[in-house]
Amino acid sequence: MRKGILIFCLVNLCTVTYLVYNVWTLLSLLVVTGADDAISRAELPGPNSDADLFNGRPQLIPKIIHQTYANTSLPKHWRDAQQSCLDLHEDYEYKLWTDKSAREFIASEYPWFLETFDGYQFPIQRADAIRYFVLAFYGGIYIDLDDGCQRRLDPLLTYPAWVRRTLPTGISNDAMGSVPHHPFFLKVIDSLPRYDRSWILPYITVMGSTGPLFLSVIWRHYNSAGPVEEADRVRVLFPDEYSKHSWSFFRYHIGNSWHQKDVQVILWMSRNWIFLTFLGFFTAGLVFTGLWWAYGRLLLSGSPKGQQFRRRLPFWRRFSSKKNDDISHYELLRHYDQDRLEA
Ligand SMILES: *[C@@H]1O[C@H](CO)[C@@H](O)[C@H](O)[C@H]1NC(C)=O
C-alpha cells in the first residue's frame, strides 16, 4: 500500500511540475517590474521646455509614426486622436497601415509570414502582427488609434527601443518605438508563427498569439537571455510618463474596438486575482483529496469493479502480492470471469 501512496504522490508531483514549468514565464511576469529599464522622468525634458527636445542625446529612432486601421476611412471618434498626433508631428512621416497595404507589405517583404498572417482567425491579430513587422523594417513609433498625443515624442527617439509597461503585469503593444532591425523586434516577428495557437476564448487567443501577453512573454525571454548592450536594450515607459498626467506623452481615448463578453471576464479575473488564486489552491486540494479517496477506495474495495480496476493499476500485482487473501480473491475473480467468457 505504501508504494501506492508513493506512486500517487509522484504522479501528482510530476503533473504539478509540468504545469509550473509551462507557466513559468507567466509566473515570472508577476514579479518582473522592468524598473531596471525604466525611462526615468529625470531623463526627459520638461513638456514645455524650450530646451533641445532630444535633451542633448542623439536621435536613434527615425521620425515615423505608424498606425493601423481596416481602411482609410477612420471612424469619427478616432479622427481627433489621430489628428492630435499629426498636429504635433508635422515633420514626421505618417503611415496608416490598412488591411490592404499591410498584406501587400507582408507579401513583398516577409513572404515567409504570409501564410500565418492570412490564417489568423481574428482581424485584430493581423493588426497586432503588422505593427511588429513595420517597426522591425522601418523603425519608428507605433501608436494605437485610441491613443492621442499630448506632447512631442522626440525624447523617445533617443532610445534604441521602448515599450509600455502595464499594471499589474507585463507590457502592452499599443505604443512602442524602435530603430529598424532591433534584435527585440526581430525576435518578436520570428516568434509569431510558433505562438499562433487557439486558446478557446477569443480574447486569450488574441492576447497569447499576437497581443500584449505574447509580447510580454517574448520580452521576458529576451531579457532573461542575459545582459545586453545598450543598443540592444528595450527601455520601458511607465504609466506616469505614458498617459497619467498632463505632461505625459499620450492621452487615452475611449472607443476600444472590442468589448466582448470574454474581455469582461478577464477584467473581472484581474480584479479578483487574490480570490481566484485561493480558489485555485482550494480546487487543487479538493481534486487531490478526491483522487486519493477514489484511488484508495478502488484499491480497498472487494467489488468486482474494484478488482478489475486494480488489475490495471501500475505495480498493483507487485505490491499486493504480500497480501495473500487479496491475491486469492483476485485469482478467484479471474477464474470467475474466464468461466463467464467461456460459457
Ligand atoms: C472601413 O472599415 C470599417 C470597419 O471594418 C467598415 O465598417 C467600413 O465600411 C470600411 N469603409 C470602407 C470605405 O470600406
The ligand as a Tripos MOL2 file, in Angstrom:
@<TRIPOS>MOLECULE
LIG
   14    14     1     0     0
SMALL
NO_CHARGES

@<TRIPOS>ATOM
      1 C1        -13.7430   50.5750  -43.3920 C.3       1 LIG1
      2 O1        -13.7040   49.5830  -42.3710 O.3       1 LIG1
      3 C2        -14.7560   49.6200  -41.4530 C.3       1 LIG1
      4 C3        -14.5110   48.5960  -40.3640 C.3       1 LIG1
      5 O2        -14.1960   47.3340  -40.8660 O.3       1 LIG1
      6 C4        -16.0730   49.3830  -42.2070 C.3       1 LIG1
      7 O3        -17.1430   49.4480  -41.2970 O.3       1 LIG1
      8 C5        -16.2220   50.4250  -43.2890 C.3       1 LIG1
      9 O4        -17.3800   50.1610  -44.0500 O.3       1 LIG1
     10 C6        -14.9990   50.4400  -44.1910 C.3       1 LIG1
     11 N1        -15.1220   51.5550  -45.1290 N.am      1 LIG1
     12 C7        -14.8680   51.4310  -46.4250 C.2       1 LIG1
     13 C8        -14.9840   52.6660  -47.2370 C.3       1 LIG1
     14 O5        -14.5490   50.3700  -46.9400 O.2       1 LIG1
@<TRIPOS>BOND
     1     1     2 1
     2     1    10 1
     3     2     3 1
     4     3     4 1
     5     3     6 1
     6     4     5 1
     7     6     7 1
     8     6     8 1
     9     8     9 1
    10     8    10 1
    11    10    11 1
    12    11    12 1
    13    12    13 1
    14    12    14 2
@<TRIPOS>SUBSTRUCTURE
     1 LIG1         1 GROUP 0 **** ****
